[in-house]
Amino acid sequence: MKTLNRRDFLVMSGKSLVGMTLSGVGLVANAQQQLNTDDPTAQALKYVHSSAVQGQNCNNCMYIQGKGGTQWRSCAIFPNKLVNAKGWCNAWVRKPS
């Protein structure tokens, strides 16, 4: 069995720590829940899951994040929550072309 010197131990420890940190980021991102219309911020901004305003929805808002074509996506206005791409709220601003 090979003995482990101090330098090798520190290198392995550092790599393990970085790996655990990066894998933890993925777990946090996947933990987001869909925004509930009963949420106080959602109510204050009059968020709805289906837009009644012609040509305005979360999918074409500048605050929507994540990959296009996904029904539930992150929004800068509602941290750690997912909004419906067909939704709408008072914070809506057209996404720049």
FIBABA-134287 format. One record per atom (N, C-alpha, C, O, CB): residue in one letter; chain; atom name; x negated, y negated, z negated. Coordinates in Angstrom, 2 decimals, always signed. Glycine has a CB too. Layout:
<zanus>
- res,chain,atom,px,py,pz
- A,A,CA,X,Y,Z;
...
</zanus>
This chain:
<zanus>
- res,chain,atom,px,py,pz
- M,A,N,-0.85,+1.17,+0.00;
- M,A,CA,+0.00,+0.00,+0.00;
- M,A,C,-0.89,-1.24,+0.00;
- M,A,O,-1.87,-1.31,-0.75;
- M,A,CB,+0.96,+0.00,-1.22;
- K,A,N,-0.57,-2.18,+0.82;
- K,A,CA,-1.34,-3.41,+0.94;
- K,A,C,-1.02,-4.34,-0.24;
- K,A,O,+0.14,-4.50,-0.62;
- K,A,CB,-1.05,-4.13,+2.30;
- T,A,N,-2.06,-4.93,-0.80;
- T,A,CA,-1.81,-5.90,-1.87;
- T,A,C,-1.41,-7.23,-1.26;
- T,A,O,-1.84,-7.58,-0.17;
- T,A,CB,-3.06,-6.08,-2.77;
- L,A,N,-0.59,-7.94,-1.97;
- L,A,CA,-0.06,-9.21,-1.49;
- L,A,C,-0.80,-10.35,-2.18;
- L,A,O,-0.75,-10.49,-3.41;
- L,A,CB,+1.47,-9.30,-1.75;
- N,A,N,-1.50,-11.16,-1.38;
- N,A,CA,-2.20,-12.27,-2.01;
- N,A,C,-1.26,-13.46,-2.17;
- N,A,O,-0.14,-13.46,-1.65;
- N,A,CB,-3.44,-12.68,-1.17;
- R,A,N,-1.70,-14.45,-2.88;
- R,A,CA,-0.86,-15.60,-3.21;
- R,A,C,-0.37,-16.34,-1.97;
- R,A,O,+0.79,-16.72,-1.89;
- R,A,CB,-1.62,-16.57,-4.10;
- R,A,N,-1.25,-16.54,-0.99;
- R,A,CA,-0.89,-17.26,+0.23;
- R,A,C,+0.22,-16.54,+0.99;
- R,A,O,+1.21,-17.16,+1.39;
- R,A,CB,-2.13,-17.42,+1.13;
- D,A,N,+0.07,-15.22,+1.18;
- D,A,CA,+1.09,-14.44,+1.88;
- D,A,C,+2.42,-14.47,+1.13;
- D,A,O,+3.49,-14.56,+1.74;
- D,A,CB,+0.63,-12.99,+2.06;
- F,A,N,+2.35,-14.40,-0.20;
- F,A,CA,+3.56,-14.46,-1.01;
- F,A,C,+4.29,-15.78,-0.80;
- F,A,O,+5.51,-15.79,-0.64;
- F,A,CB,+3.21,-14.27,-2.49;
- L,A,N,+3.55,-16.90,-0.80;
- L,A,CA,+4.17,-18.21,-0.62;
- L,A,C,+4.77,-18.36,+0.78;
- L,A,O,+5.85,-18.94,+0.93;
- L,A,CB,+3.14,-19.32,-0.86;
- V,A,N,+4.10,-17.84,+1.79;
- V,A,CA,+4.62,-17.91,+3.16;
- V,A,C,+5.92,-17.11,+3.26;
- V,A,O,+6.91,-17.59,+3.83;
- V,A,CB,+3.57,-17.37,+4.17;
- M,A,N,+5.93,-15.89,+2.72;
- M,A,CA,+7.14,-15.06,+2.77;
- M,A,C,+8.27,-15.69,+1.97;
- M,A,O,+9.43,-15.65,+2.40;
- M,A,CB,+6.83,-13.65,+2.22;
- S,A,N,+7.95,-16.27,+0.84;
- S,A,CA,+8.98,-16.93,+0.02;
- S,A,C,+9.60,-18.10,+0.76;
- S,A,O,+10.81,-18.28,+0.75;
- S,A,CB,+8.39,-17.40,-1.31;
- G,A,N,+8.75,-18.90,+1.41;
- G,A,CA,+9.24,-20.05,+2.17;
- G,A,C,+10.14,-19.64,+3.32;
- G,A,O,+11.17,-20.26,+3.56;
- G,A,CB,+8.08,-20.86,+2.70;
- K,A,N,+9.75,-18.59,+4.03;
- K,A,CA,+10.57,-18.11,+5.14;
- K,A,C,+11.91,-17.57,+4.63;
- K,A,O,+12.94,-17.79,+5.26;
- K,A,CB,+9.82,-17.01,+5.92;
- S,A,N,+11.87,-16.88,+3.52;
- S,A,CA,+13.12,-16.35,+2.94;
- S,A,C,+14.05,-17.48,+2.53;
- S,A,O,+15.26,-17.42,+2.77;
- S,A,CB,+12.83,-15.46,+1.74;
- L,A,N,+13.50,-18.50,+1.93;
- L,A,CA,+14.30,-19.64,+1.49;
- L,A,C,+14.94,-20.35,+2.67;
- L,A,O,+16.11,-20.71,+2.62;
- L,A,CB,+13.44,-20.62,+0.69;
- V,A,N,+14.17,-20.56,+3.74;
- V,A,CA,+14.71,-21.20,+4.94;
- V,A,C,+15.81,-20.34,+5.54;
- V,A,O,+16.85,-20.86,+5.95;
- V,A,CB,+13.59,-21.45,+5.98;
- G,A,N,+15.60,-19.03,+5.61;
- G,A,CA,+16.61,-18.13,+6.16;
- G,A,C,+17.90,-18.15,+5.36;
- G,A,O,+18.99,-18.16,+5.94;
- G,A,CB,+16.07,-16.72,+6.21;
- M,A,N,+17.79,-18.16,+4.03;
- M,A,CA,+18.99,-18.20,+3.19;
- M,A,C,+19.71,-19.53,+3.35;
- M,A,O,+20.94,-19.57,+3.36;
- M,A,CB,+18.63,-17.98,+1.72;
- T,A,N,+18.95,-20.61,+3.48;
- T,A,CA,+19.56,-21.93,+3.64;
- T,A,C,+20.32,-22.01,+4.95;
- T,A,O,+21.46,-22.48,+4.98;
- T,A,CB,+18.50,-23.02,+3.57;
- L,A,N,+19.71,-21.56,+6.04;
- L,A,CA,+20.36,-21.62,+7.35;
- L,A,C,+21.58,-20.71,+7.43;
- L,A,O,+22.58,-21.08,+8.04;
- L,A,CB,+19.37,-21.24,+8.45;
- S,A,N,+21.51,-19.53,+6.82;
- S,A,CA,+22.67,-18.66,+6.85;
- S,A,C,+23.80,-19.23,+5.99;
- S,A,O,+24.97,-19.01,+6.30;
- S,A,CB,+22.30,-17.25,+6.38;
- G,A,N,+23.47,-19.95,+4.94;
- G,A,CA,+24.47,-20.59,+4.09;
- G,A,C,+25.21,-21.68,+4.82;
- G,A,O,+26.39,-21.90,+4.57;
- G,A,CB,+23.83,-21.15,+2.85;
- V,A,N,+24.53,-22.40,+5.73;
- V,A,CA,+25.18,-23.45,+6.51;
- V,A,C,+26.29,-22.86,+7.36;
- V,A,O,+27.36,-23.45,+7.47;
- V,A,CB,+24.15,-24.18,+7.40;
- G,A,N,+26.05,-21.72,+7.96;
- G,A,CA,+27.07,-21.07,+8.77;
- G,A,C,+28.28,-20.65,+7.96;
- G,A,O,+29.41,-20.72,+8.44;
- G,A,CB,+26.48,-19.87,+9.46;
- L,A,N,+28.05,-20.20,+6.74;
- L,A,CA,+29.16,-19.80,+5.89;
- L,A,C,+30.03,-20.98,+5.51;
- L,A,O,+31.25,-20.86,+5.46;
- L,A,CB,+28.64,-19.13,+4.64;
- V,A,N,+29.41,-22.13,+5.25;
- V,A,CA,+30.18,-23.32,+4.90;
- V,A,C,+31.00,-23.79,+6.09;
- V,A,O,+32.16,-24.17,+5.93;
- V,A,CB,+29.24,-24.45,+4.42;
- A,A,N,+30.42,-23.76,+7.28;
- A,A,CA,+31.14,-24.22,+8.47;
- A,A,C,+32.36,-23.35,+8.75;
- A,A,O,+33.39,-23.84,+9.20;
- A,A,CB,+30.20,-24.23,+9.68;
- N,A,N,+32.24,-22.04,+8.49;
- N,A,CA,+33.35,-21.14,+8.75;
- N,A,C,+34.42,-21.19,+7.68;
- N,A,O,+35.50,-20.63,+7.85;
- N,A,CB,+32.84,-19.74,+8.88;
- A,A,N,+34.14,-21.87,+6.57;
- A,A,CA,+35.08,-21.90,+5.45;
- A,A,C,+36.15,-22.99,+5.63;
- A,A,O,+37.02,-23.12,+4.77;
- A,A,CB,+34.32,-22.13,+4.16;
- Q,A,N,+36.10,-23.76,+6.69;
- Q,A,CA,+37.07,-24.82,+6.89;
- Q,A,C,+38.47,-24.25,+7.06;
- Q,A,O,+38.66,-23.18,+7.64;
- Q,A,CB,+36.70,-25.67,+8.10;
- Q,A,N,+39.45,-24.98,+6.54;
- Q,A,CA,+40.84,-24.58,+6.65;
- Q,A,C,+41.60,-25.56,+7.53;
- Q,A,O,+41.19,-26.71,+7.70;
- Q,A,CB,+41.50,-24.47,+5.27;
- Q,A,N,+42.70,-25.10,+8.07;
- Q,A,CA,+43.54,-25.96,+8.90;
- Q,A,C,+44.15,-27.05,+8.02;
- Q,A,O,+44.54,-26.81,+6.88;
- Q,A,CB,+44.66,-25.14,+9.61;
- L,A,N,+44.21,-28.25,+8.57;
- L,A,CA,+44.79,-29.38,+7.86;
- L,A,C,+46.28,-29.17,+7.68;
- L,A,O,+46.99,-28.85,+8.63;
- L,A,CB,+44.52,-30.71,+8.62;
- N,A,N,+46.74,-29.34,+6.47;
- N,A,CA,+48.16,-29.20,+6.15;
- N,A,C,+48.79,-30.59,+6.22;
- N,A,O,+48.21,-31.56,+5.76;
- N,A,CB,+48.37,-28.57,+4.73;
- T,A,N,+49.96,-30.68,+6.80;
- T,A,CA,+50.62,-31.99,+6.92;
- T,A,C,+51.03,-32.54,+5.56;
- T,A,O,+51.39,-33.71,+5.46;
- T,A,CB,+51.85,-31.87,+7.82;
- D,A,N,+50.99,-31.73,+4.50;
- D,A,CA,+51.28,-32.19,+3.14;
- D,A,C,+50.06,-32.83,+2.48;
- D,A,O,+50.19,-33.43,+1.40;
- D,A,CB,+51.78,-31.03,+2.29;
- D,A,N,+48.89,-32.71,+3.10;
- D,A,CA,+47.67,-33.31,+2.57;
- D,A,C,+47.87,-34.83,+2.44;
- D,A,O,+48.39,-35.45,+3.37;
- D,A,CB,+46.45,-32.99,+3.49;
- P,A,N,+47.47,-35.44,+1.32;
- P,A,CA,+47.68,-36.88,+1.13;
- P,A,C,+47.06,-37.75,+2.23;
- P,A,O,+47.66,-38.74,+2.65;
- P,A,CB,+47.11,-37.29,-0.21;
- T,A,N,+45.86,-37.40,+2.70;
- T,A,CA,+45.23,-38.18,+3.78;
- T,A,C,+46.00,-38.00,+5.07;
- T,A,O,+46.20,-38.96,+5.82;
- T,A,CB,+43.76,-37.77,+3.98;
- A,A,N,+46.44,-36.78,+5.34;
- A,A,CA,+47.23,-36.51,+6.55;
- A,A,C,+48.53,-37.31,+6.52;
- A,A,O,+48.94,-37.87,+7.54;
- A,A,CB,+47.54,-35.00,+6.68;
- Q,A,N,+49.17,-37.38,+5.37;
- Q,A,CA,+50.41,-38.15,+5.25;
- Q,A,C,+50.15,-39.64,+5.42;
- Q,A,O,+50.93,-40.33,+6.08;
- Q,A,CB,+51.08,-37.89,+3.89;
- A,A,N,+49.07,-40.14,+4.84;
- A,A,CA,+48.75,-41.57,+4.96;
- A,A,C,+48.50,-41.96,+6.41;
- A,A,O,+48.84,-43.07,+6.83;
- A,A,CB,+47.52,-41.91,+4.11;
- L,A,N,+47.90,-41.04,+7.19;
- L,A,CA,+47.61,-41.34,+8.60;
- L,A,C,+48.67,-40.79,+9.54;
- L,A,O,+48.50,-40.82,+10.75;
- L,A,CB,+46.26,-40.77,+8.98;
- K,A,N,+49.77,-40.29,+8.96;
- K,A,CA,+50.90,-39.76,+9.73;
- K,A,C,+50.50,-38.66,+10.71;
- K,A,O,+50.99,-38.60,+11.84;
- K,A,CB,+51.57,-40.89,+10.49;
- Y,A,N,+49.58,-37.78,+10.26;
- Y,A,CA,+49.13,-36.67,+11.08;
- Y,A,C,+50.26,-35.69,+11.35;
- Y,A,O,+51.04,-35.36,+10.46;
- Y,A,CB,+47.96,-35.94,+10.41;
- V,A,N,+50.35,-35.23,+12.61;
- V,A,CA,+51.28,-34.18,+13.01;
- V,A,C,+50.51,-33.16,+13.84;
- V,A,O,+49.52,-33.50,+14.49;
- V,A,CB,+52.51,-34.76,+13.82;
- H,A,N,+50.96,-31.91,+13.82;
- H,A,CA,+50.29,-30.85,+14.58;
- H,A,C,+50.58,-30.93,+16.08;
- H,A,O,+49.84,-30.36,+16.88;
- H,A,CB,+50.71,-29.49,+14.06;
- S,A,N,+51.64,-31.62,+16.47;
- S,A,CA,+52.01,-31.73,+17.88;
- S,A,C,+52.35,-33.19,+18.18;
- S,A,O,+53.32,-33.73,+17.65;
- S,A,CB,+53.21,-30.79,+18.22;
- S,A,N,+51.56,-33.81,+19.03;
- S,A,CA,+51.72,-35.23,+19.35;
- S,A,C,+53.00,-35.52,+20.10;
- S,A,O,+53.37,-34.80,+21.03;
- S,A,CB,+50.54,-35.71,+20.15;
- A,A,N,+53.67,-36.59,+19.69;
- A,A,CA,+54.85,-37.07,+20.39;
- A,A,C,+54.50,-38.30,+21.22;
- A,A,O,+55.35,-38.84,+21.94;
- A,A,CB,+55.99,-37.39,+19.40;
- V,A,N,+53.25,-38.76,+21.12;
- V,A,CA,+52.79,-39.96,+21.82;
- V,A,C,+52.18,-39.53,+23.16;
- V,A,O,+51.20,-38.78,+23.18;
- V,A,CB,+51.76,-40.76,+20.96;
- Q,A,N,+52.74,-39.98,+24.25;
- Q,A,CA,+52.29,-39.61,+25.60;
- Q,A,C,+50.81,-39.96,+25.80;
- Q,A,O,+50.41,-41.11,+25.61;
- Q,A,CB,+53.15,-40.30,+26.67;
- G,A,N,+50.01,-38.97,+26.19;
- G,A,CA,+48.61,-39.20,+26.53;
- G,A,C,+47.68,-39.35,+25.33;
- G,A,O,+46.49,-39.60,+25.51;
- G,A,CB,+48.51,-40.40,+27.37;
- Q,A,N,+48.20,-39.21,+24.13;
- Q,A,CA,+47.36,-39.32,+22.94;
- Q,A,C,+47.48,-38.04,+22.12;
- Q,A,O,+48.56,-37.68,+21.66;
- Q,A,CB,+47.76,-40.55,+22.08;
- N,A,N,+46.36,-37.35,+21.95;
- N,A,CA,+46.31,-36.19,+21.07;
- N,A,C,+44.88,-36.01,+20.57;
- N,A,O,+43.96,-36.65,+21.07;
- N,A,CB,+46.80,-34.91,+21.81;
- C,A,N,+44.72,-35.15,+19.59;
- C,A,CA,+43.39,-34.96,+18.99;
- C,A,C,+42.36,-34.52,+20.02;
- C,A,O,+41.18,-34.86,+19.90;
- C,A,CB,+43.47,-33.93,+17.85;
- N,A,N,+42.78,-33.78,+21.02;
- N,A,CA,+41.85,-33.29,+22.04;
- N,A,C,+41.17,-34.41,+22.81;
- N,A,O,+40.03,-34.23,+23.25;
- N,A,CB,+42.58,-32.39,+23.00;
- N,A,N,+41.83,-35.56,+22.99;
- N,A,CA,+41.19,-36.66,+23.72;
- N,A,C,+40.85,-37.84,+22.79;
- N,A,O,+40.72,-38.98,+23.24;
- N,A,CB,+42.10,-37.14,+24.85;
- C,A,N,+40.70,-37.54,+21.49;
- C,A,CA,+40.32,-38.56,+20.50;
- C,A,C,+38.81,-38.52,+20.27;
- C,A,O,+38.20,-37.45,+20.33;
- C,A,CB,+41.08,-38.34,+19.15;
- M,A,N,+38.22,-39.66,+20.01;
- M,A,CA,+36.77,-39.72,+19.81;
- M,A,C,+36.31,-39.06,+18.51;
- M,A,O,+35.12,-38.78,+18.37;
- M,A,CB,+36.32,-41.15,+19.82;
- Y,A,N,+37.21,-38.80,+17.58;
- Y,A,CA,+36.82,-38.22,+16.30;
- Y,A,C,+36.81,-36.69,+16.29;
- Y,A,O,+36.29,-36.08,+15.35;
- Y,A,CB,+37.74,-38.70,+15.24;
- I,A,N,+37.36,-36.06,+17.33;
- I,A,CA,+37.39,-34.60,+17.38;
- I,A,C,+35.97,-34.07,+17.59;
- I,A,O,+35.17,-34.69,+18.29;
- I,A,CB,+38.34,-34.10,+18.52;
- Q,A,N,+35.69,-32.95,+17.00;
- Q,A,CA,+34.35,-32.35,+17.10;
- Q,A,C,+34.48,-30.90,+17.52;
- Q,A,O,+35.58,-30.34,+17.52;
- Q,A,CB,+33.58,-32.47,+15.76;
- G,A,N,+33.39,-30.30,+17.86;
- G,A,CA,+33.39,-28.88,+18.22;
- G,A,C,+33.62,-28.65,+19.69;
- G,A,O,+33.71,-29.58,+20.49;
- G,A,CB,+34.44,-28.16,+17.43;
- K,A,N,+33.70,-27.39,+20.03;
- K,A,CA,+33.81,-26.96,+21.42;
- K,A,C,+35.21,-27.20,+21.97;
- K,A,O,+36.20,-26.82,+21.35;
- K,A,CB,+33.44,-25.49,+21.54;
- G,A,N,+35.28,-27.83,+23.14;
- G,A,CA,+36.56,-28.07,+23.80;
- G,A,C,+37.23,-26.75,+24.17;
- G,A,O,+36.57,-25.74,+24.37;
- G,A,CB,+36.36,-28.92,+25.04;
- G,A,N,+38.54,-26.78,+24.25;
- G,A,CA,+39.29,-25.58,+24.59;
- G,A,C,+39.71,-24.76,+23.38;
- G,A,O,+40.46,-23.79,+23.51;
- G,A,CB,+38.49,-24.74,+25.51;
- T,A,N,+39.23,-25.15,+22.19;
- T,A,CA,+39.60,-24.47,+20.96;
- T,A,C,+40.80,-25.17,+20.35;
- T,A,O,+40.82,-26.40,+20.29;
- T,A,CB,+38.40,-24.43,+19.96;
- Q,A,N,+41.79,-24.43,+19.92;
- Q,A,CA,+43.02,-25.04,+19.40;
- Q,A,C,+42.79,-25.78,+18.10;
- Q,A,O,+43.31,-26.88,+17.94;
- Q,A,CB,+44.09,-23.98,+19.21;
- W,A,N,+42.05,-25.22,+17.16;
- W,A,CA,+41.78,-25.86,+15.86;
- W,A,C,+40.32,-26.25,+15.81;
- W,A,O,+39.43,-25.40,+15.94;
- W,A,CB,+42.14,-24.92,+14.68;
- R,A,N,+40.06,-27.56,+15.62;
- R,A,CA,+38.70,-28.09,+15.64;
- R,A,C,+38.47,-29.05,+14.48;
- R,A,O,+39.42,-29.56,+13.88;
- R,A,CB,+38.41,-28.79,+16.97;
- S,A,N,+37.21,-29.29,+14.18;
- S,A,CA,+36.83,-30.24,+13.13;
- S,A,C,+37.13,-31.66,+13.58;
- S,A,O,+37.15,-31.96,+14.77;
- S,A,CB,+35.35,-30.10,+12.77;
- C,A,N,+37.36,-32.52,+12.59;
- C,A,CA,+37.63,-33.93,+12.87;
- C,A,C,+36.86,-34.78,+11.86;
- C,A,O,+36.83,-34.46,+10.67;
- C,A,CB,+39.17,-34.23,+12.80;
- A,A,N,+36.24,-35.85,+12.33;
- A,A,CA,+35.47,-36.73,+11.45;
- A,A,C,+36.36,-37.45,+10.44;
- A,A,O,+35.88,-37.84,+9.37;
- A,A,CB,+34.71,-37.76,+12.28;
- I,A,N,+37.61,-37.62,+10.74;
- I,A,CA,+38.54,-38.31,+9.83;
- I,A,C,+38.94,-37.42,+8.66;
- I,A,O,+39.17,-37.92,+7.55;
- I,A,CB,+39.80,-38.77,+10.60;
- F,A,N,+39.03,-36.12,+8.89;
- F,A,CA,+39.45,-35.17,+7.86;
- F,A,C,+38.31,-34.19,+7.58;
- F,A,O,+38.30,-33.09,+8.14;
- F,A,CB,+40.75,-34.40,+8.31;
- P,A,N,+37.35,-34.56,+6.73;
- P,A,CA,+36.19,-33.69,+6.46;
- P,A,C,+36.61,-32.32,+5.93;
- P,A,O,+37.53,-32.20,+5.12;
- P,A,CB,+35.26,-34.36,+5.46;
- N,A,N,+35.92,-31.30,+6.41;
- N,A,CA,+36.12,-29.91,+5.99;
- N,A,C,+37.52,-29.37,+6.30;
- N,A,O,+37.96,-28.40,+5.68;
- N,A,CB,+35.86,-29.79,+4.52;
- K,A,N,+38.19,-29.98,+7.24;
- K,A,CA,+39.51,-29.51,+7.67;
- K,A,C,+39.50,-29.37,+9.19;
- K,A,O,+38.72,-30.03,+9.88;
- K,A,CB,+40.65,-30.48,+7.20;
- L,A,N,+40.37,-28.52,+9.69;
- L,A,CA,+40.52,-28.35,+11.13;
- L,A,C,+41.85,-28.95,+11.56;
- L,A,O,+42.87,-28.73,+10.91;
- L,A,CB,+40.44,-26.84,+11.52;
- V,A,N,+41.84,-29.70,+12.66;
- V,A,CA,+43.06,-30.29,+13.19;
- V,A,C,+43.45,-29.58,+14.48;
- V,A,O,+42.59,-29.00,+15.15;
- V,A,CB,+42.88,-31.82,+13.44;
- N,A,N,+44.71,-29.61,+14.81;
- N,A,CA,+45.20,-29.00,+16.04;
- N,A,C,+44.84,-29.91,+17.21;
- N,A,O,+45.06,-31.12,+17.14;
- N,A,CB,+46.74,-28.75,+15.97;
- A,A,N,+44.30,-29.35,+18.28;
- A,A,CA,+43.91,-30.14,+19.44;
- A,A,C,+45.11,-30.89,+20.03;
- A,A,O,+44.93,-31.91,+20.69;
- A,A,CB,+43.28,-29.25,+20.51;
- K,A,N,+46.32,-30.38,+19.80;
- K,A,CA,+47.54,-31.04,+20.30;
- K,A,C,+48.10,-32.04,+19.29;
- K,A,O,+49.11,-32.69,+19.54;
- K,A,CB,+48.61,-29.99,+20.63;
- G,A,N,+47.43,-32.16,+18.14;
- G,A,CA,+47.91,-33.04,+17.07;
- G,A,C,+47.65,-34.51,+17.34;
- G,A,O,+47.15,-34.88,+18.40;
- G,A,CB,+47.26,-32.66,+15.77;
- W,A,N,+48.01,-35.35,+16.37;
- W,A,CA,+47.84,-36.79,+16.50;
- W,A,C,+47.89,-37.43,+15.11;
- W,A,O,+48.55,-36.90,+14.21;
- W,A,CB,+48.94,-37.41,+17.43;
- C,A,N,+47.19,-38.58,+14.94;
- C,A,CA,+47.32,-39.38,+13.72;
- C,A,C,+47.06,-40.84,+14.07;
- C,A,O,+46.65,-41.17,+15.18;
- C,A,CB,+46.31,-38.88,+12.61;
- N,A,N,+47.31,-41.72,+13.10;
- N,A,CA,+47.14,-43.17,+13.34;
- N,A,C,+45.70,-43.58,+13.61;
- N,A,O,+45.47,-44.67,+14.13;
- N,A,CB,+47.64,-43.95,+12.14;
- A,A,N,+44.75,-42.75,+13.29;
- A,A,CA,+43.32,-43.08,+13.51;
- A,A,C,+42.90,-42.79,+14.95;
- A,A,O,+41.74,-43.01,+15.30;
- A,A,CB,+42.43,-42.28,+12.53;
- W,A,N,+43.80,-42.30,+15.79;
- W,A,CA,+43.46,-41.90,+17.16;
- W,A,C,+42.82,-43.05,+17.93;
- W,A,O,+43.33,-44.17,+17.94;
- W,A,CB,+44.70,-41.41,+17.88;
- V,A,N,+41.69,-42.75,+18.59;
- V,A,CA,+40.99,-43.68,+19.48;
- V,A,C,+40.56,-42.86,+20.70;
- V,A,O,+39.98,-41.78,+20.55;
- V,A,CB,+39.74,-44.39,+18.75;
- R,A,N,+40.83,-43.37,+21.90;
- R,A,CA,+40.49,-42.62,+23.11;
- R,A,C,+38.99,-42.31,+23.15;
- R,A,O,+38.15,-43.17,+22.89;
- R,A,CB,+40.89,-43.41,+24.38;
- K,A,N,+38.70,-41.06,+23.48;
- K,A,CA,+37.33,-40.60,+23.62;
- K,A,C,+36.70,-41.29,+24.83;
- K,A,O,+37.30,-41.33,+25.90;
- K,A,CB,+37.27,-39.04,+23.77;
- P,A,N,+35.48,-41.85,+24.67;
- P,A,CA,+34.83,-42.49,+25.81;
- P,A,C,+34.54,-41.48,+26.92;
- P,A,O,+34.23,-40.32,+26.66;
- P,A,CB,+33.51,-43.18,+25.36;
- S,A,N,+34.66,-41.91,+28.13;
- S,A,CA,+34.43,-41.03,+29.28;
- S,A,C,+32.98,-40.79,+29.54;
- S,A,O,+32.63,-40.07,+30.47;
- S,A,CB,+35.06,-41.61,+30.52;
</zanus>
